[in-house]
Amino acid sequence: MSERNPLPLILTGIGTIIGTIGVLWYYGYLHFAKPEDALLLNDFTMLKTVPGEDYKVSLDPAPQVAQCIDGVLVLFDMQQKGLTGVLVNNRKQAVRCMGQETPQAVK
């Protein structure tokens, strides 16, 4: 009985894994996250406004822009194009927008 050379099997296995990862990445099923892809929730602070009291904010605008989409506040980052996110509280509840109807469950 002759011995088999394991090198072609090992190379085929490694090539298959690399090929699978490449195809999943190409079609968007796999995303390699970078630290700059996310904004931490604690980067944002709510300033409570009290009638008659002054508060100070910077004159320079933030690099994020908020928009109300389907009753949920969505943030768009102007420095990193394509970076968007929904503003949530510490219990992962989405912050709702005033002035637009909140979406209702379809019955």
Backbone as a ProteinNet text record, in pm:
[ID]
protein_1_A
[PRIMARY]
MSERNPLPLILTGIGTIIGTIGVLWYYGYLHFAKPEDALLLNDFTMLKTVPGEDYKVSLDPAPQVAQCIDGVLVLFDMQQKGLTGVLVNNRKQAVRCMGQETPQAVK
[TERTIARY]
84.2	0	89.7	65.4	149.4	96.8	190.2	151.2	107.5	7.2	-42	34.5	55.7	120.2	13.1	22.9	-81.7	-73.1	33.3	50.9	-59.9	-99.6	-209.8	-341	-369.2	-492	-489.2	-375	-361	-374.9	-307.4	-317	-458.8	-527.9	-665.9	-755.8	-736.5	-815.4	-792.8	-667.1	-634	-689.7	-675.2	-729	-880.7	-947.4	-1093.2	-1137.6	-1070.3	-1105.1	-1084.1	-970.7	-942.6	-1042.9	-1073.9	-1171.9	-1310	-1352.1	-1482.8	-1490.4	-1387.1	-1383.8	-1388.3	-1314.2	-1314.3	-1451.1	-1519.2	-1652.3	-1752.2	-1749.1	-1839.9	-1815.6	-1690.7	-1658	-1704.8	-1683.1	-1720.6	-1871.6	-1951.6	-2096.4	-2157.2	-2075.9	-2123.1	-2172.2	-2151.8	-2193.2	-2089.3	-1971.7	-1864	-1806.5	-1797	-1744.3	-1638	-1521.1	-1413	-1424.9	-1470	-1494.4	-1362.8	-1360.3	-1246.6	-1293.5	-1205	-1248	-1318.2	-1279.5	-1342.4	-1479.9	-1523.9	-1656.8	-1768.7	-1736.2	-1839.8	-1817.8	-1927.6	-1924	-1983.6	-1917.1	-1966.4	-2082.7	-2176.4	-2292.6	-2252	-2147.1	-2108.7	-2038.1	-2021.1	-1969.6	-2076	-2200.6	-2310.7	-2367.3	-2397	-2453.4	-2572.8	-2678.3	-2796	-2782.5	-2796.8	-2796.9	-2941.7	-2975.8	-3112.5	-3128.7	-3230.3	-3255.6	-3360.3	-3327.8	-3418.7	-3453.1	-3581.7	-3620.2	-3552.6	-3494.2	-3429.3	-3281.8	-3231	-3089.5	-3015.9	-2894.2	-2811.3	-2727.7	-2696.3	-2604.5	-2512.3	-2392.1	-2292.5	-2266.4	-2261.3	-2224.1	-2122.7	-2047.2	-1946.4	-2012.6	-1947.9	-1999.1	-1970.2	-1869.5	-1837.1	-1939.1	-1997.3	-2096	-2028.8	-2104	-2055.1	-2044.6	-1958	-1945.9	-2058.9	-2158.4	-2272.3	-2396.3	-2482.7	-2609.5	-2719.8	-2825.4	-2937.1	-3053.8	-3124.4	-3243	-3347	-3471.3	-3580.5	-3626.2	-3610.1	-3651.1	-3744.4	-3865.8	-3967.7	-3984.9	-3975.9	-3998	-3881	-3763.3	-3643.7	-3532.6	-3456.8	-3347.4	-3225	-3184.5	-3071	-2958.9	-2836.8	-2720.6	-2637.5	-2593.6	-2505.4	-2375.5	-2263.2	-2132.5	-2084.1	-2048.1	-2004.7	-1856.1	-1777.6	-1634.9	-1608.9	-1683.2	-1666.3	-1792.1	-1786.2	-1902.8	-1949.8	-2079	-2136.1	-2156.7	-2106.3	-2122.7	-2252.3	-2349	-2476.9	-2511.2	-2600	-2641.4	-2766.7	-2833.8	-2954.1	-2912.8	-2960.1	-2929.6	-3017.6	-2954	-3026.7	-2983.1	-3066.5	-3028.3	-2953.5	-2925.8	-2846.8	-2921.7	-3051.7	-3129.9	-3159.9	-3083.4	-3093.9	-3231.1	-3296.5	-3424	-3396	-3451.5	-3426.5	-3488.5	-3416.7	-3467.3	-3565.1	-3686.8	-3792.5	-3787.5	-3845.9	-3850.4	-3987.8	-3989.3	-4115	-4154.6	-4282.6	-4328.1	-4356.6	-4317.8	-4350.6	-4423.5	-4511.6	-4587.2	-4497.9	-4510.3	-4434.3	-4492.4	-4408.4	-4462.7	-4537.3	-4649.8	-4731.8	-4717.1	-4739.9	-4732.9	-4847.9	-4817.7	-4917.6	-5000.6	-5132.8	-5221.7	-5277.5
-116.7	0	124.5	215.4	336.2	446.9	532.8	644.5	761.8	835.8	954.2	1077.6	1169.3	1295.2	1390.1	1433.3	1518.5	1665.1	1706.3	1846.7	1897	1824.4	1875.9	1889.6	1800	1810.5	1932.4	1957.4	2073.2	2202.1	2210.8	2331.9	2352.9	2244.8	2256	2307.7	2258.3	2305.1	2452.2	2494.5	2635.3	2723.6	2679.7	2756.4	2767.9	2660.9	2662.9	2761.6	2763.2	2856.6	3000.2	3029.2	3165.9	3206.1	3115.1	3143.9	3170.9	3093.3	3113.1	3248.3	3284.3	3414.6	3527.2	3513	3615.4	3633.2	3524.8	3533.4	3594	3553.1	3610.4	3760	3801.5	3944.1	4021.6	3966.3	4033.2	4058.5	3962.8	3977.2	4043.8	4087	4164.7	4085	3955.3	3874.3	3874.7	3925.7	3930	4070.7	4129.8	4265.8	4267.2	4316.9	4330	4467.9	4473	4599.4	4664.3	4794.9	4874.7	4964.6	5008.6	5094.9	5221	5274.8	5398.4	5374.8	5249.5	5219.1	5242.1	5259.9	5271.8	5396.4	5453.9	5563.7	5512.5	5536.3	5491.1	5577.6	5515.9	5589.5	5698.3	5675.1	5774.8	5894.9	5895.5	6014.5	6123.4	6089.3	6184.1	6204.2	6329.4	6363.9	6454.7	6429.9	6515.6	6630.4	6751.7	6868.7	6902.5	6892.8	6923.6	7075.3	7122.1	7266.2	7298.7	7397	7443.5	7588.2	7621.8	7760.3	7859	7961.7	8065.7	8040.6	7920.4	7890.9	7885.8	7940.3	7939	7811.9	7766.8	7655.5	7689.6	7635.6	7668.3	7547.8	7572.8	7470.6	7532.1	7448	7493.4	7552.4	7651.6	7709.3	7619.8	7532.7	7439.8	7326	7297.1	7188.8	7051.7	6954.2	6816.1	6758.5	6660.2	6600.1	6501.8	6492.8	6405.8	6490.8	6437.6	6502.9	6402.7	6449.4	6361.1	6386	6278.8	6288.3	6191.5	6232.5	6148	6060.2	5929.1	5833.9	5732.8	5727.2	5635.5	5649.6	5772.7	5796.9	5764.4	5733.3	5698.5	5796.3	5840.7	5933.8	5858.9	5891.6	5826.1	5928.5	5888.8	5976	5938.9	6040.1	6022.9	6094.6	6026.1	6086.7	6150.6	6278.5	6351.5	6333.2	6288.3	6266.5	6131.6	6030.8	5895.5	5861	5881.3	5859.2	5714.7	5697	5564.3	5516.4	5591.3	5551.2	5611.5	5526	5570.1	5483.8	5532.7	5454.9	5511.6	5429.6	5470	5504.5	5617	5657.8	5578.6	5507.8	5425.5	5463.1	5427.1	5451.3	5329.4	5329.3	5219.6	5086.5	5087.3	4963.7	4924.9	4981.3	4951.5	4986.6	5090.5	5138.6	5257.4	5256.2	5362.6	5493.6	5603.2	5736	5775.9	5809.9	5845.9	5994.2	6030.4	6169.7	6228.7	6354.8	6428.4	6484.4	6500.3	6563.8	6466.1	6343.1	6241.5	6129.4	6066.5	5958.3	5837.6	5779.6	5660.4	5541.8	5460.6	5347.1	5251.1	5204.6	5110.8	4972	4871.6	4732.7	4706	4638.7	4605.6	4490.1	4506.1	4398.6	4319.3
0	0	0	-91.4	-101.6	-9.9	36.1	122.1	35.8	84.5	13.8	60	-30.4	2.9	58.2	184.5	242.9	198.1	135.1	96.8	5.1	-101.6	-185.3	-108.4	-15.5	63.2	155.5	216.9	305.5	225.9	110.5	28.1	-24.6	-60.3	-106.1	5.4	126	240.8	269.9	270.2	295.4	184.7	59.4	-53.4	-48.7	-7.3	4.3	111.4	225.8	333.9	288.4	226.4	179.4	71.7	-19.4	-124.2	-68.1	31.8	94.2	163.4	236.9	304.8	202	92.7	-12.2	-76.5	-105.7	-167.6	-69.2	58.1	157	175.1	175.7	187.6	64.9	-54.4	-179.4	-185.6	-144.2	-151.3	-27.9	65.7	179.2	298.3	299	412.4	524.2	496.5	594.2	594.5	711.7	723.4	831.6	796.3	892.5	956.7	1080.9	1149	1189.9	1175.6	1218.8	1332.8	1419.4	1530.5	1483.3	1369.3	1322.5	1261	1251.2	1197.2	1298.1	1423.9	1526	1610.3	1653.3	1748.8	1878.2	1987.4	2116	2160.7	2228.6	2277.2	2375.5	2454.4	2552.3	2489.5	2356.5	2289.5	2282.9	2311.4	2304.6	2443.7	2474.3	2604.5	2582.8	2657	2646.8	2745.9	2695.7	2782.3	2814	2940	2980.7	2986.2	2917.8	2916.8	3023.1	3103.4	3208.3	3176.5	3174.4	3143.1	3237.9	3180	3258.6	3286.7	3258.2	3280.3	3147.6	3149.3	3029.1	3026	2907	2890.1	2774.7	2777	2676.4	2588.2	2457.9	2360.8	2265.9	2200.8	2106.2	1981.7	1922.5	1798.5	1678.6	1692.1	1583.6	1582.1	1466.7	1461.9	1470.8	1515.6	1523.7	1382.9	1362.1	1228.8	1197	1284.6	1259.1	1232.2	1147.3	1115.4	1146.3	1211.6	1246.5	1151.9	1123.1	1038.2	1092	1083.9	1130.5	1015	1029.8	926.2	991.2	943.7	996.6	1147.1	1197.2	1339.2	1429	1371.8	1450.1	1413	1512.7	1489.6	1437.5	1314.8	1249.9	1236.4	1274.6	1264.5	1143	1070.5	955.7	986.7	968.9	993.3	864.3	871.6	752.3	723.2	822.4	800.3	736.3	777.6	725.2	646.6	518.9	433.4	444.5	451.6	460.2	602.6	701.9	841.3	893.3	920.7	974.7	1094.2	1177.3	1293	1354.9	1431.3	1503.1	1645.4	1695.1	1831.5	1927.1	2021.4	2119	2259	2357.6	2496.3	2550.6	2681.2	2738.3	2739.9	2711.6	2704.2	2560	2464.6	2321.8	2265.4	2323	2272.2	2181.5	2061.6	1964.9	2011.3	1988.1	2020	1909.9	1949.2	1853.7	1821.7	1708.5	1664.1	1690.8	1724.7	1740.8	1604.1	1583.3	1459.9	1348.2	1363.8	1264.8	1335.4	1263	1321.8	1345.7	1463.1	1495.5	1418.7	1355.1	1280.7	1372.5	1325.1	1400.6	1342.6	1425.1	1380.1	1282	1172.5	1072.8	1124.5	1117.4	1166.5	1052.6
[MASK]
+++++++++++++++++++++++++++++++++++++++++++++++++++++++++++++++++++++++++++++++++++++++++++++++++++++++++++

